Amino acid sequence: MPQRWLILAAVVTGLTLDLLDITVVNVAIPHLMAEFGTDIDTVQWRKG
């Protein structure tokens, strides 16, 4: 039974970190566009 909780904790942690990563990228895209003076197609390397 304890192994199930460990697996659940690992999956929830992974999903949380993935959500955090997507959020950071989406917040950074407008700043990258302004900094490099380019369009969305150039700086959007990942879609959430």
PyMOL Python script that loads the backbone (N, CA, C, O; Angstrom):
from pymol import cmd

cmd.read_pdbstr("""\
ATOM      1  N   MET A   1       0.802  -1.211   0.000  1.00  0.00           N
ATOM      2  CA  MET A   1       0.000   0.000   0.000  1.00  0.00           C
ATOM      3  C   MET A   1       0.846   1.278   0.000  1.00  0.00           C
ATOM      4  O   MET A   1       0.512   2.209  -0.732  1.00  0.00           O
ATOM      5  N   PRO A   2       1.926   1.364   0.787  1.00  0.00           N
ATOM      6  CA  PRO A   2       2.727   2.596   0.762  1.00  0.00           C
ATOM      7  C   PRO A   2       3.337   2.886  -0.610  1.00  0.00           C
ATOM      8  O   PRO A   2       3.560   4.048  -0.951  1.00  0.00           O
ATOM      9  N   GLN A   3       3.611   1.837  -1.404  1.00  0.00           N
ATOM     10  CA  GLN A   3       4.202   2.052  -2.716  1.00  0.00           C
ATOM     11  C   GLN A   3       3.222   2.790  -3.628  1.00  0.00           C
ATOM     12  O   GLN A   3       3.651   3.576  -4.473  1.00  0.00           O
ATOM     13  N   ARG A   4       1.924   2.556  -3.478  1.00  0.00           N
ATOM     14  CA  ARG A   4       0.928   3.263  -4.278  1.00  0.00           C
ATOM     15  C   ARG A   4       0.959   4.756  -3.992  1.00  0.00           C
ATOM     16  O   ARG A   4       0.823   5.564  -4.911  1.00  0.00           O
ATOM     17  N   TRP A   5       1.134   5.131  -2.734  1.00  0.00           N
ATOM     18  CA  TRP A   5       1.195   6.553  -2.380  1.00  0.00           C
ATOM     19  C   TRP A   5       2.442   7.208  -2.942  1.00  0.00           C
ATOM     20  O   TRP A   5       2.414   8.374  -3.337  1.00  0.00           O
ATOM     21  N   LEU A   6       3.528   6.465  -2.978  1.00  0.00           N
ATOM     22  CA  LEU A   6       4.769   6.986  -3.544  1.00  0.00           C
ATOM     23  C   LEU A   6       4.619   7.223  -5.051  1.00  0.00           C
ATOM     24  O   LEU A   6       5.077   8.240  -5.573  1.00  0.00           O
ATOM     25  N   ILE A   7       3.989   6.296  -5.731  1.00  0.00           N
ATOM     26  CA  ILE A   7       3.746   6.446  -7.166  1.00  0.00           C
ATOM     27  C   ILE A   7       2.821   7.628  -7.418  1.00  0.00           C
ATOM     28  O   ILE A   7       3.065   8.420  -8.328  1.00  0.00           O
ATOM     29  N   LEU A   8       1.767   7.757  -6.627  1.00  0.00           N
ATOM     30  CA  LEU A   8       0.840   8.884  -6.768  1.00  0.00           C
ATOM     31  C   LEU A   8       1.568  10.210  -6.537  1.00  0.00           C
ATOM     32  O   LEU A   8       1.360  11.169  -7.281  1.00  0.00           O
ATOM     33  N   ALA A   9       2.407  10.266  -5.525  1.00  0.00           N
ATOM     34  CA  ALA A   9       3.155  11.492  -5.244  1.00  0.00           C
ATOM     35  C   ALA A   9       4.090  11.840  -6.397  1.00  0.00           C
ATOM     36  O   ALA A   9       4.233  13.014  -6.740  1.00  0.00           O
ATOM     37  N   ALA A  10       4.721  10.845  -6.995  1.00  0.00           N
ATOM     38  CA  ALA A  10       5.626  11.098  -8.123  1.00  0.00           C
ATOM     39  C   ALA A  10       4.854  11.616  -9.335  1.00  0.00           C
ATOM     40  O   ALA A  10       5.314  12.536 -10.011  1.00  0.00           O
ATOM     41  N   VAL A  11       3.699  11.044  -9.613  1.00  0.00           N
ATOM     42  CA  VAL A  11       2.899  11.483 -10.756  1.00  0.00           C
ATOM     43  C   VAL A  11       2.371  12.895 -10.537  1.00  0.00           C
ATOM     44  O   VAL A  11       2.424  13.722 -11.448  1.00  0.00           O
ATOM     45  N   VAL A  12       1.864  13.181  -9.348  1.00  0.00           N
ATOM     46  CA  VAL A  12       1.343  14.518  -9.056  1.00  0.00           C
ATOM     47  C   VAL A  12       2.459  15.550  -9.120  1.00  0.00           C
ATOM     48  O   VAL A  12       2.247  16.649  -9.633  1.00  0.00           O
ATOM     49  N   THR A  13       3.628  15.226  -8.619  1.00  0.00           N
ATOM     50  CA  THR A  13       4.767  16.141  -8.681  1.00  0.00           C
ATOM     51  C   THR A  13       5.164  16.421 -10.132  1.00  0.00           C
ATOM     52  O   THR A  13       5.421  17.569 -10.493  1.00  0.00           O
ATOM     53  N   GLY A  14       5.215  15.389 -10.953  1.00  0.00           N
ATOM     54  CA  GLY A  14       5.555  15.567 -12.355  1.00  0.00           C
ATOM     55  C   GLY A  14       4.547  16.436 -13.094  1.00  0.00           C
ATOM     56  O   GLY A  14       4.929  17.303 -13.879  1.00  0.00           O
ATOM     57  N   LEU A  15       3.267  16.209 -12.847  1.00  0.00           N
ATOM     58  CA  LEU A  15       2.236  17.011 -13.495  1.00  0.00           C
ATOM     59  C   LEU A  15       2.279  18.469 -13.034  1.00  0.00           C
ATOM     60  O   LEU A  15       2.064  19.381 -13.833  1.00  0.00           O
ATOM     61  N   THR A  16       2.552  18.684 -11.762  1.00  0.00           N
ATOM     62  CA  THR A  16       2.646  20.042 -11.231  1.00  0.00           C
ATOM     63  C   THR A  16       3.827  20.785 -11.853  1.00  0.00           C
ATOM     64  O   THR A  16       3.701  21.952 -12.223  1.00  0.00           O
ATOM     65  N   LEU A  17       4.959  20.121 -11.967  1.00  0.00           N
ATOM     66  CA  LEU A  17       6.129  20.755 -12.571  1.00  0.00           C
ATOM     67  C   LEU A  17       5.902  21.043 -14.057  1.00  0.00           C
ATOM     68  O   LEU A  17       6.377  22.056 -14.571  1.00  0.00           O
ATOM     69  N   ASP A  18       5.184  20.166 -14.744  1.00  0.00           N
ATOM     70  CA  ASP A  18       4.869  20.406 -16.144  1.00  0.00           C
ATOM     71  C   ASP A  18       3.963  21.626 -16.292  1.00  0.00           C
ATOM     72  O   ASP A  18       4.177  22.448 -17.183  1.00  0.00           O
ATOM     73  N   LEU A  19       2.969  21.751 -15.443  1.00  0.00           N
ATOM     74  CA  LEU A  19       2.080  22.910 -15.475  1.00  0.00           C
ATOM     75  C   LEU A  19       2.855  24.193 -15.182  1.00  0.00           C
ATOM     76  O   LEU A  19       2.638  25.214 -15.834  1.00  0.00           O
ATOM     77  N   LEU A  20       3.748  24.141 -14.210  1.00  0.00           N
ATOM     78  CA  LEU A  20       4.568  25.305 -13.886  1.00  0.00           C
ATOM     79  C   LEU A  20       5.456  25.698 -15.069  1.00  0.00           C
ATOM     80  O   LEU A  20       5.606  26.883 -15.369  1.00  0.00           O
ATOM     81  N   ASP A  21       6.034  24.717 -15.729  1.00  0.00           N
ATOM     82  CA  ASP A  21       6.894  24.983 -16.885  1.00  0.00           C
ATOM     83  C   ASP A  21       6.110  25.642 -18.013  1.00  0.00           C
ATOM     84  O   ASP A  21       6.584  26.607 -18.612  1.00  0.00           O
ATOM     85  N   ILE A  22       4.931  25.139 -18.306  1.00  0.00           N
ATOM     86  CA  ILE A  22       4.100  25.719 -19.364  1.00  0.00           C
ATOM     87  C   ILE A  22       3.721  27.152 -19.023  1.00  0.00           C
ATOM     88  O   ILE A  22       3.718  28.018 -19.897  1.00  0.00           O
ATOM     89  N   THR A  23       3.404  27.405 -17.769  1.00  0.00           N
ATOM     90  CA  THR A  23       3.030  28.752 -17.343  1.00  0.00           C
ATOM     91  C   THR A  23       4.197  29.721 -17.510  1.00  0.00           C
ATOM     92  O   THR A  23       4.010  30.834 -18.001  1.00  0.00           O
ATOM     93  N   VAL A  24       5.381  29.314 -17.110  1.00  0.00           N
ATOM     94  CA  VAL A  24       6.563  30.173 -17.222  1.00  0.00           C
ATOM     95  C   VAL A  24       6.854  30.492 -18.684  1.00  0.00           C
ATOM     96  O   VAL A  24       7.168  31.636 -19.014  1.00  0.00           O
ATOM     97  N   VAL A  25       6.756  29.506 -19.555  1.00  0.00           N
ATOM     98  CA  VAL A  25       7.008  29.730 -20.976  1.00  0.00           C
ATOM     99  C   VAL A  25       5.977  30.692 -21.550  1.00  0.00           C
ATOM    100  O   VAL A  25       6.337  31.603 -22.296  1.00  0.00           O
ATOM    101  N   ASN A  26       4.712  30.511 -21.218  1.00  0.00           N
ATOM    102  CA  ASN A  26       3.671  31.390 -21.747  1.00  0.00           C
ATOM    103  C   ASN A  26       3.809  32.821 -21.243  1.00  0.00           C
ATOM    104  O   ASN A  26       3.465  33.759 -21.963  1.00  0.00           O
ATOM    105  N   VAL A  27       4.299  33.006 -20.041  1.00  0.00           N
ATOM    106  CA  VAL A  27       4.533  34.350 -19.518  1.00  0.00           C
ATOM    107  C   VAL A  27       5.752  34.982 -20.190  1.00  0.00           C
ATOM    108  O   VAL A  27       5.779  36.193 -20.409  1.00  0.00           O
ATOM    109  N   ALA A  28       6.749  34.181 -20.513  1.00  0.00           N
ATOM    110  CA  ALA A  28       7.988  34.708 -21.074  1.00  0.00           C
ATOM    111  C   ALA A  28       7.882  35.058 -22.558  1.00  0.00           C
ATOM    112  O   ALA A  28       8.664  35.872 -23.047  1.00  0.00           O
ATOM    113  N   ILE A  29       6.944  34.470 -23.276  1.00  0.00           N
ATOM    114  CA  ILE A  29       6.863  34.683 -24.729  1.00  0.00           C
ATOM    115  C   ILE A  29       6.734  36.160 -25.108  1.00  0.00           C
ATOM    116  O   ILE A  29       7.481  36.611 -25.976  1.00  0.00           O
ATOM    117  N   PRO A  30       5.829  36.937 -24.506  1.00  0.00           N
ATOM    118  CA  PRO A  30       5.756  38.352 -24.896  1.00  0.00           C
ATOM    119  C   PRO A  30       7.052  39.118 -24.621  1.00  0.00           C
ATOM    120  O   PRO A  30       7.419  40.009 -25.387  1.00  0.00           O
ATOM    121  N   HIS A  31       7.736  38.780 -23.546  1.00  0.00           N
ATOM    122  CA  HIS A  31       9.002  39.442 -23.230  1.00  0.00           C
ATOM    123  C   HIS A  31      10.078  39.075 -24.250  1.00  0.00           C
ATOM    124  O   HIS A  31      10.878  39.923 -24.644  1.00  0.00           O
ATOM    125  N   LEU A  32      10.097  37.827 -24.671  1.00  0.00           N
ATOM    126  CA  LEU A  32      11.053  37.414 -25.695  1.00  0.00           C
ATOM    127  C   LEU A  32      10.773  38.107 -27.022  1.00  0.00           C
ATOM    128  O   LEU A  32      11.699  38.511 -27.725  1.00  0.00           O
ATOM    129  N   MET A  33       9.498  38.244 -27.361  1.00  0.00           N
ATOM    130  CA  MET A  33       9.137  38.934 -28.598  1.00  0.00           C
ATOM    131  C   MET A  33       9.610  40.384 -28.561  1.00  0.00           C
ATOM    132  O   MET A  33      10.143  40.888 -29.549  1.00  0.00           O
ATOM    133  N   ALA A  34       9.420  41.052 -27.437  1.00  0.00           N
ATOM    134  CA  ALA A  34       9.844  42.448 -27.326  1.00  0.00           C
ATOM    135  C   ALA A  34      11.367  42.570 -27.338  1.00  0.00           C
ATOM    136  O   ALA A  34      11.916  43.474 -27.969  1.00  0.00           O
ATOM    137  N   GLU A  35      12.039  41.669 -26.646  1.00  0.00           N
ATOM    138  CA  GLU A  35      13.499  41.735 -26.546  1.00  0.00           C
ATOM    139  C   GLU A  35      14.177  41.500 -27.898  1.00  0.00           C
ATOM    140  O   GLU A  35      15.131  42.193 -28.249  1.00  0.00           O
ATOM    141  N   PHE A  36      13.680  40.524 -28.645  1.00  0.00           N
ATOM    142  CA  PHE A  36      14.308  40.179 -29.908  1.00  0.00           C
ATOM    143  C   PHE A  36      13.661  40.857 -31.108  1.00  0.00           C
ATOM    144  O   PHE A  36      14.154  40.733 -32.229  1.00  0.00           O
ATOM    145  N   GLY A  37      12.565  41.570 -30.884  1.00  0.00           N
ATOM    146  CA  GLY A  37      11.890  42.273 -31.963  1.00  0.00           C
ATOM    147  C   GLY A  37      11.401  41.341 -33.061  1.00  0.00           C
ATOM    148  O   GLY A  37      11.610  41.600 -34.246  1.00  0.00           O
ATOM    149  N   THR A  38      10.757  40.269 -32.663  1.00  0.00           N
ATOM    150  CA  THR A  38      10.341  39.249 -33.628  1.00  0.00           C
ATOM    151  C   THR A  38       8.875  38.898 -33.445  1.00  0.00           C
ATOM    152  O   THR A  38       8.192  39.468 -32.594  1.00  0.00           O
ATOM    153  N   ASP A  39       8.399  37.962 -34.243  1.00  0.00           N
ATOM    154  CA  ASP A  39       6.993  37.577 -34.166  1.00  0.00           C
ATOM    155  C   ASP A  39       6.815  36.309 -33.336  1.00  0.00           C
ATOM    156  O   ASP A  39       7.782  35.704 -32.875  1.00  0.00           O
ATOM    157  N   ILE A  40       5.567  35.931 -33.162  1.00  0.00           N
ATOM    158  CA  ILE A  40       5.238  34.795 -32.297  1.00  0.00           C
ATOM    159  C   ILE A  40       5.778  33.480 -32.855  1.00  0.00           C
ATOM    160  O   ILE A  40       6.151  32.597 -32.083  1.00  0.00           O
ATOM    161  N   ASP A  41       5.826  33.335 -34.166  1.00  0.00           N
ATOM    162  CA  ASP A  41       6.298  32.083 -34.761  1.00  0.00           C
ATOM    163  C   ASP A  41       7.767  31.816 -34.464  1.00  0.00           C
ATOM    164  O   ASP A  41       8.186  30.661 -34.389  1.00  0.00           O
ATOM    165  N   THR A  42       8.537  32.861 -34.296  1.00  0.00           N
ATOM    166  CA  THR A  42       9.963  32.698 -34.036  1.00  0.00           C
ATOM    167  C   THR A  42      10.242  32.294 -32.590  1.00  0.00           C
ATOM    168  O   THR A  42      11.136  31.487 -32.340  1.00  0.00           O
ATOM    169  N   VAL A  43       9.495  32.840 -31.642  1.00  0.00           N
ATOM    170  CA  VAL A  43       9.806  32.571 -30.239  1.00  0.00           C
ATOM    171  C   VAL A  43       8.980  31.445 -29.622  1.00  0.00           C
ATOM    172  O   VAL A  43       9.302  30.980 -28.529  1.00  0.00           O
ATOM    173  N   GLN A  44       7.945  31.008 -30.286  1.00  0.00           N
ATOM    174  CA  GLN A  44       7.105  29.955 -29.700  1.00  0.00           C
ATOM    175  C   GLN A  44       7.636  28.591 -30.107  1.00  0.00           C
ATOM    176  O   GLN A  44       7.255  28.060 -31.149  1.00  0.00           O
ATOM    177  N   TRP A  45       8.494  28.035 -29.307  1.00  0.00           N
ATOM    178  CA  TRP A  45       9.092  26.751 -29.588  1.00  0.00           C
ATOM    179  C   TRP A  45       8.369  25.598 -28.909  1.00  0.00           C
ATOM    180  O   TRP A  45       8.648  24.431 -29.182  1.00  0.00           O
ATOM    181  N   ARG A  46       7.438  25.933 -28.023  1.00  0.00           N
ATOM    182  CA  ARG A  46       6.710  24.897 -27.299  1.00  0.00           C
ATOM    183  C   ARG A  46       5.282  25.319 -27.129  1.00  0.00           C
ATOM    184  O   ARG A  46       4.995  26.468 -26.790  1.00  0.00           O
ATOM    185  N   LYS A  47       4.382  24.386 -27.364  1.00  0.00           N
ATOM    186  CA  LYS A  47       2.959  24.661 -27.130  1.00  0.00           C
ATOM    187  C   LYS A  47       2.519  23.831 -25.944  1.00  0.00           C
ATOM    188  O   LYS A  47       2.869  22.658 -25.814  1.00  0.00           O
ATOM    189  N   GLY A  48       1.725  24.482 -25.064  1.00  0.00           N
ATOM    190  CA  GLY A  48       1.254  23.810 -23.857  1.00  0.00           C
ATOM    191  C   GLY A  48       0.072  22.961 -24.054  1.00  0.00           C
ATOM    192  O   GLY A  48      -0.411  22.346 -23.103  1.00  0.00           O
TER     193      GLY A  48
END
""", "prot")
cmd.dss("prot")
cmd.show_as("cartoon", "prot")
cmd.util.cbc("prot")
cmd.orient("prot")
